[in-house]
Amino acid sequence: MIGMNFWAFLVLSVAGVIAAAVIHYVARYRILEGFDGFLGKVIAGWAGAWLGSPIIGHWFERVKIANVYLIPALLGAFVGAFVVVATAKAMAKALAPTIISGAVSQETRRAA
């Protein structure tokens, strides 16, 4: 799908928007609250949808639009958007200073 046409791009974009909307607004799984968080999920969802068919496979020939298999594309879009938020949350938690009983931990004191 490297040389895709406009319709395939549009189908992947819609899959990315659907995945981003469900994860951002329905499940409320987010690291950034505003539109920038939603847009980041749309981009990650598009990339996941683009990789969905080649990696997951070609399922359900009848549910294919513009040479894009919808089930693997939607699964890939959800995985792509989820992985971006999960990675950002893990990095934020790992890089956050540790506070114990109102005092800064030893690691934070050494770093300062």
DOGU-822710 format. One line per 4 residues: number of its first residue (from 1); their letters; for each residue x, y, z of N, C-alpha, C, O. Coordinates in pm, whole numbers. Each point is the difference from the previous one (the first is absolute). Layout:
DOGU-822710
NUM) A) X Y Z X Y Z X Y Z X Y Z  ...
This chain:
DOGU-822710
1) MIGM) 81 -120 0 -81 120 0 86 126 0 -47 106 42  169 -116 -88 85 118 -4 -55 102 -100 -12 117 34  -22 -160 -153 -54 90 -100 -151 -2 1 -62 -43 -97  1 88 205 -145 -7 11 -67 117 -73 61 105 -22
5) NFWA) -186 -126 -13 -75 107 -63 -72 83 108 9 -29 120  -79 132 -165 -67 90 94 -106 -71 83 -15 29 118  -59 -122 -178 -109 -67 71 54 -90 111 -60 -9 108  170 -58 -133 61 -81 104 49 88 115 -16 -35 117
9) FLVL) 76 150 -151 43 96 102 -120 48 82 10 12 122  -121 14 -188 -120 46 69 -57 -107 92 -41 31 112  39 -156 -156 -49 -110 84 88 -16 123 -51 -19 110  183 27 -127 90 -10 113 -16 119 94 10 -15 122
13) SVAG) -35 133 -177 -23 119 83 -126 -14 83 -2 37 117  -103 -89 -177 -126 -20 74 20 -103 110 -50 17 111  123 -124 -140 29 -100 104 79 63 114 -26 -30 117  122 116 -148 77 68 103 -85 94 83 17 7 122
17) VIAA) -108 65 -185 -89 92 72 -95 -78 90 -25 41 113  -28 -153 -161 -91 -82 82 74 -52 122 -51 9 112  170 -64 -131 77 -53 113 36 111 99 -10 -19 121  52 134 -173 39 111 88 -120 52 77 12 31 119
21) AVIH) -128 -21 -183 -120 50 69 -43 -95 111 -36 45 109  40 -174 -135 -40 -96 102 97 2 118 -42 2 115  171 -1 -144 99 -3 108 2 133 76 13 0 123  -24 112 -193 12 131 64 -127 43 71 5 45 114
25) YVAR) -121 -59 -181 -124 54 55 -86 -103 72 -63 32 100  59 -154 -149 -84 -102 63 73 -65 118 -52 -2 111  171 -50 -136 75 -66 108 74 100 87 41 -33 111  -24 158 -159 70 106 72 141 -44 42 47 34 109
29) YRIL) 19 -107 -195 138 -45 23 90 98 -72 16 -6 -122  43 98 198 76 108 -62 112 47 89 -3 -17 122  102 76 -186 109 65 71 -11 150 -19 32 76 91  -75 -30 -207 -26 140 -27 -151 20 -11 -68 -78 -66
33) EGFD) 17 179 131 -144 18 12 -68 58 -124 -111 -39 -33  175 130 -35 -65 76 -106 2 -66 -136 15 -121 -14  -30 209 -87 -4 -46 -138 134 -57 -45 5 -87 -86  104 136 146 131 -52 -38 15 -147 36 64 -75 -74
37) GFLG) -122 32 185 2 -141 36 -81 -84 -97 39 -110 -37  -155 164 -3 -84 -69 -97 70 -11 -134 -3 -105 -64  66 213 19 69 -1 -129 118 -97 1 26 -67 -100  45 59 211 108 -98 11 -51 -142 -13 65 -85 -62
41) KVIA) -181 58 121 -60 -133 -12 -47 -28 -142 9 -114 -47  -58 216 -22 -43 -19 -140 120 -38 -86 -9 -91 -82  121 158 101 121 -31 -78 50 -141 32 34 -76 -91  -31 42 219 43 -136 39 -100 -104 -49 39 -109 -40
45) GWAG) -168 143 43 -102 -91 -51 12 -23 -149 -20 -112 -47  53 218 -28 20 -16 -144 117 -93 -27 -8 -89 -85  119 111 158 117 -87 -20 -32 -144 37 43 -93 -68  -119 74 176 -40 -135 40 -92 -64 -102 11 -120 -28
49) AWLG) -102 198 -28 -90 -53 -104 78 -35 -126 -30 -99 -66  130 179 34 83 -25 -118 78 -130 16 17 -75 -96  30 48 219 74 -123 25 -91 -119 31 46 -114 -1  -173 140 27 -91 -106 42 -15 -114 -98 16 -116 39
53) SPII) -46 146 -164 -21 -108 -97 125 -80 -29 -8 -123 -2  124 185 -21 119 -82 -26 42 -85 119 50 -112 -18  -68 163 139 48 -74 118 -104 -100 49 32 -117 23  -156 161 -7 -104 -88 54 -51 -97 -105 -29 -115 30
57) GHWF) 19 160 -153 -43 -89 -108 -119 56 -75 -50 108 31  7 -182 -130 -112 42 -85 -123 -82 39 -16 -114 -42  -70 176 123 -119 -69 51 -124 55 -68 -9 120 -29  -85 -207 6 -134 35 -47 4 81 -129 -7 123 0
61) ERVK) 18 -194 -108 7 62 -133 -120 91 -28 12 99 -72  -127 -132 131 -120 81 -24 5 135 71 -73 92 -38  158 -78 139 11 126 75 130 70 -42 87 27 83  -76 0 -212 119 62 -56 -43 121 -82 -83 -12 -90
65) IANV) 140 128 123 -32 123 -71 131 60 -51 95 16 77  -91 17 -203 118 63 -62 126 -81 26 106 55 29  -119 -186 -40 112 -93 21 56 4 143 116 -33 23  -200 75 72 38 2 141 -95 -94 74 -122 16 -5
69) YLIP) 178 -114 73 -81 -91 81 -34 71 130 90 36 76  -219 -16 -49 -42 86 110 27 -58 138 41 74 90  -63 -202 -70 18 -58 134 146 10 45 24 50 110  74 -93 -188 139 19 42 40 146 11 80 36 86
73) ALLG) -136 50 -172 34 143 6 -54 62 129 70 78 65  -192 -112 -26 -55 53 125 74 -54 121 27 75 95  6 -203 -97 78 -56 111 137 68 10 45 33 110  19 -13 -222 129 68 0 -11 144 45 89 50 69
77) AFVG) -197 18 -107 -20 139 43 -17 9 150 57 89 64  -136 -180 -6 -18 0 145 131 -31 72 32 63 101  42 -159 -152 128 -36 63 98 117 -11 70 31 97  -63 33 -213 92 112 -18 -30 116 94 90 54 63
81) AFVV) -217 -16 -53 -38 111 88 21 -37 146 44 84 79  -74 -207 -42 18 -43 139 147 -4 39 38 44 109  46 -95 -197 142 -14 30 66 137 21 86 14 86  -127 84 -164 57 134 16 -32 56 138 88 54 67
85) VATA) -213 -66 -24 -38 53 131 63 -82 112 48 57 98  -48 -188 -111 60 -84 104 149 28 15 52 4 111  18 16 -223 143 31 5 23 136 65 92 15 81  -173 83 -116 15 134 58 -27 -3 150 70 65 77
89) KAMA) -173 -141 -35 -30 -10 143 113 -71 74 36 40 111  18 -144 -169 110 -73 65 123 88 12 67 -2 103  -37 78 -207 117 89 6 -22 111 102 93 36 71  -214 19 -64 -28 105 97 14 -53 142 51 68 89
93) KALA) -97 -190 -67 10 -60 133 144 -33 35 42 17 114  34 -65 -211 139 -37 26 88 122 24 95 -7 78  -124 117 -145 83 118 11 -46 99 107 67 100 26  -181 -128 37 -51 89 104 83 -15 126 43 -111 33
97) PTII) -21 220 38 73 -13 127 -84 -75 102 -122 16 5  188 -96 75 -68 -79 101 -7 79 130 102 47 49  -221 -33 6 -17 73 126 -49 -99 105 -101 -68 -19  173 62 131 -35 -92 108 -31 83 123 88 69 51
101) SGAV) -210 -75 -2 -42 69 123 38 147 0 45 53 101  -64 14 -213 29 142 -7 146 33 -19 33 117 -20  54 -214 25 143 24 -20 41 -55 -135 -54 -100 -47  148 163 -13 49 -45 -130 91 -121 22 77 -4 96
105) SQET) -87 -93 -184 77 -124 17 148 22 -25 41 107 -46  40 -207 78 144 7 -14 42 20 -146 95 74 -27  -165 -140 -67 35 12 -141 -16 143 -47 82 51 -76  -187 13 120 -25 138 -43 103 94 60 43 94 -67
109) RRAA) -3 -117 191 101 86 63 134 -14 -71 70 99 -20  -35 -222 -18 127 -21 -70 1 67 -136 103 52 -44  -218 -53 -23 -9 58 -134 8 153 6 46 63 -95  -89 -4 204 -1 147 11 129 54 40 15 122 13
